[in-house]
Amino acid sequence: MSSEAPAFSPAVEASIQAVREDVARLHGELVRYGLVVWTGGNVSGRVRLTEDGGGDLFVIKPSGVSYDDLAPENMILCDLDGDVIPGTPGSERSPSSDTAAHAYVYRHMPEVGGVVHTHSDYAVAWAARGEEIPCVITAMADEFGGPIPVGPFAIIGDDSIGRGIVETLSGHRSRAVLMQNHGPFTIGVNAKDAVKAAVMVEDVARTVHLAREAGPLIPIPQEAIDSLYNRYQNVYGQSADARR
């Protein structure tokens, strides 16, 4: 593989730099909200280059680097096969161990512009039980449109996790999936949107756990869930713009 940097146009370079800055900054939000420990977890963001998404790139964090040391210049630029783009800033490092999973999601879900994985305590606890989080609070109906589903058990290192994410979330309103025995992955229209979903999934995982410890959960009727989701997504804050 050539070590020479590809010749991107100034417009593409600007897009790549903007995503690098977003992704580097948004990792700090995972720390701020207590969603990760040590160097675990990751944020990635798509660099949109083509209308169908097939020729896009994405930016992800390097593997094993302290969150305090993350910066735009050491984020790693990859193609949608998960291969590092040689000669670009950060390319001398190894990308996150979840890179193949992120790449699979971007390849198969062209509407997705950001992917996040965390090890947040309560969401991981639900994943360890292989149990979906039931939709029993209105904030959950607003944000996820129903329960947060469980994805299959999969080993880190290839695209198995990515396949599980796509299979579970395709046709589902939730932007979060609990991969069994592993933890939450979230998607969004961009990296910030996916980070918001990661924050919210931990919030509802904790709240619903505490509620269930205190007594039986009260289901929200499906028609009320649908109404709440429609209002929040299409009226409140002008849909996705409220999440950006």
C-alpha positions in Angstrom: 0.0 0.0 0.0 1.3 3.4 -0.9 2.3 5.7 2.0 1.6 8.9 0.0 -1.3 11.0 1.0 -4.2 11.1 -1.5 -4.8 14.4 -3.3 -8.1 15.7 -1.9 -9.7 18.9 -3.2 -9.6 21.9 -0.8 -13.4 21.4 -0.2 -12.9 17.7 0.8 -9.9 18.6 3.0 -12.1 21.1 4.8 -14.8 18.5 5.3 -12.3 16.0 6.6 -10.8 18.6 9.0 -14.3 19.6 10.3 -15.1 16.0 11.1 -11.7 15.4 12.7 -12.4 18.4 15.0 -15.9 17.2 15.8 -14.9 13.7 16.6 -11.9 14.7 18.7 -14.1 17.1 20.7 -17.0 14.8 21.1 -14.9 12.1 22.9 -14.7 14.6 25.7 -18.5 14.4 26.1 -18.2 10.6 26.7 -15.9 11.4 29.6 -18.0 14.3 30.8 -21.1 12.2 31.1 -19.3 9.2 32.6 -19.9 6.8 29.7 -16.3 5.4 29.4 -13.4 4.4 31.5 -9.7 4.4 30.6 -9.4 4.3 26.8 -12.6 2.3 26.1 -15.3 3.5 23.9 -15.2 5.5 20.6 -16.9 8.1 18.4 -16.7 8.2 14.6 -18.1 10.6 12.0 -18.8 10.2 8.3 -17.2 12.5 5.8 -19.8 12.7 3.1 -18.3 12.8 -0.4 -21.0 11.1 -2.6 -24.7 11.3 -2.9 -25.2 7.5 -2.3 -22.6 7.4 0.5 -20.7 4.6 -1.2 -17.5 6.6 -1.7 -17.5 8.3 1.7 -14.8 8.2 4.4 -15.0 8.3 8.1 -12.9 9.5 11.1 -12.4 7.4 14.2 -10.2 7.6 17.3 -6.8 5.7 17.5 -6.6 2.6 19.7 -5.3 2.8 23.2 -4.8 6.5 23.4 -5.7 8.4 26.5 -8.8 10.7 26.1 -6.6 13.6 27.4 -4.3 13.1 24.4 -6.9 13.0 21.7 -6.7 15.8 19.1 -7.9 16.4 15.5 -4.4 15.5 14.1 -4.3 12.0 15.7 -7.8 11.0 14.6 -7.7 8.4 11.9 -9.2 8.7 8.5 -10.6 5.4 7.0 -12.5 4.3 3.9 -15.8 2.4 4.2 -13.9 -0.9 4.3 -12.3 0.2 7.5 -8.8 0.7 5.9 -6.7 3.6 7.1 -6.0 6.2 4.4 -2.2 6.2 4.1 -0.2 9.4 4.5 -3.0 11.2 6.3 -2.6 12.6 9.9 -2.8 9.9 12.4 -2.3 7.1 9.9 0.8 5.8 11.6 -1.4 4.7 14.5 -3.8 1.7 14.8 -7.4 2.6 14.6 -10.0 1.7 17.3 -10.6 -2.1 17.6 -14.2 -1.3 16.7 -13.3 0.2 13.3 -14.6 -2.7 11.3 -18.0 -2.5 13.1 -18.3 1.3 12.4 -17.3 0.7 8.8 -20.0 -2.0 8.3 -22.6 0.4 9.7 -21.6 3.2 7.3 -21.5 0.9 4.3 -25.0 -0.5 4.9 -26.8 2.5 6.5 -26.0 5.5 4.2 -28.2 7.7 6.3 -26.0 7.3 9.3 -23.4 10.1 9.9 -22.1 9.1 13.3 -21.5 6.0 15.4 -20.7 5.8 19.1 -19.8 2.9 21.4 -19.6 3.3 25.2 -19.2 1.1 28.2 -21.7 3.0 30.3 -22.6 1.1 33.5 -26.4 0.7 33.4 -26.6 0.1 29.6 -23.9 -2.5 29.9 -25.7 -4.2 32.8 -28.9 -4.6 30.6 -26.6 -5.9 27.8 -25.1 -8.4 30.2 -28.6 -9.8 30.8 -29.4 -9.8 27.1 -32.5 -7.8 28.0 -34.1 -4.9 26.0 -35.0 -1.7 27.9 -38.8 -1.4 27.8 -40.3 1.9 26.9 -41.9 3.0 30.2 -40.9 6.7 30.4 -42.0 9.5 28.0 -38.4 10.7 27.4 -37.6 7.3 26.0 -40.7 7.4 23.7 -39.5 10.8 22.5 -35.9 9.9 21.8 -36.1 6.2 20.8 -39.7 5.6 19.8 -40.0 2.4 21.7 -37.8 -0.1 23.5 -34.0 -0.2 23.1 -33.4 -3.6 21.5 -30.7 -6.2 22.2 -28.3 -7.2 19.4 -26.6 -10.6 19.1 -23.4 -11.6 20.9 -20.4 -11.0 18.6 -16.6 -11.0 19.0 -14.6 -7.8 18.6 -12.1 -7.6 15.7 -14.1 -8.1 12.5 -17.4 -6.8 11.2 -19.6 -9.2 13.3 -20.6 -6.5 15.6 -21.4 -4.2 12.7 -23.6 -6.9 11.2 -25.5 -7.3 14.5 -26.0 -3.5 14.8 -27.4 -3.2 11.2 -29.6 -6.3 11.5 -31.1 -5.1 14.8 -31.6 -1.5 14.0 -32.8 -1.8 10.4 -36.5 -0.9 10.4 -36.3 0.0 14.1 -37.0 3.5 15.4 -34.3 3.2 18.1 -31.0 4.8 17.5 -29.4 2.6 20.1 -28.7 -1.1 20.4 -27.4 -3.1 23.3 -25.0 -5.7 21.9 -25.4 -8.7 24.2 -22.6 -9.2 26.8 -20.9 -6.1 25.3 -22.6 -2.7 25.5 -24.4 0.0 23.7 -23.8 1.3 20.2 -25.7 4.3 18.9 -26.1 5.9 15.5 -27.1 9.4 14.4 -27.4 11.9 11.5 -23.9 13.0 12.6 -21.4 12.3 15.4 -23.0 14.8 17.8 -26.4 13.2 17.3 -25.0 9.7 18.0 -23.3 11.0 21.2 -26.6 12.5 22.3 -28.2 9.1 21.8 -25.4 7.5 23.9 -26.0 9.9 26.7 -29.7 9.3 26.6 -29.5 5.5 26.5 -27.5 5.5 29.7 -30.0 7.9 31.3 -33.0 5.7 30.5 -31.1 2.5 31.3 -30.4 3.8 34.8 -33.9 5.3 35.4 -35.7 2.1 34.2 -33.5 -0.1 36.3 -34.2 2.0 39.4 -37.9 2.0 38.7 -38.0 -1.8 38.3 -36.1 -2.3 41.5 -38.9 -0.3 43.3 -41.8 -2.2 41.8 -43.6 -3.2 38.6 -43.2 -1.1 35.5 -46.2 0.6 33.9 -46.2 0.2 30.1 -46.9 3.2 27.9 -49.7 2.4 25.4 -48.3 2.0 21.9 -50.5 4.8 20.5 -49.1 7.2 23.1 -45.5 6.1 22.3 -46.2 6.8 18.6 -47.7 10.2 19.4 -44.8 11.2 21.6 -42.2 10.1 19.1 -43.9 11.9 16.2 -44.1 15.2 18.2 -40.5 15.1 19.4 -39.0 14.1 16.0 -41.2 16.2 13.7 -42.5 19.2 15.8 -40.3 19.8 18.8 -37.1 21.6 17.8 -37.8 20.9 14.1 -36.9 17.2 14.1 -33.2 16.3 13.6 -32.1 19.9 13.8 -32.8 19.8 17.5 -30.2 17.0 17.9 -27.4 18.7 15.9 
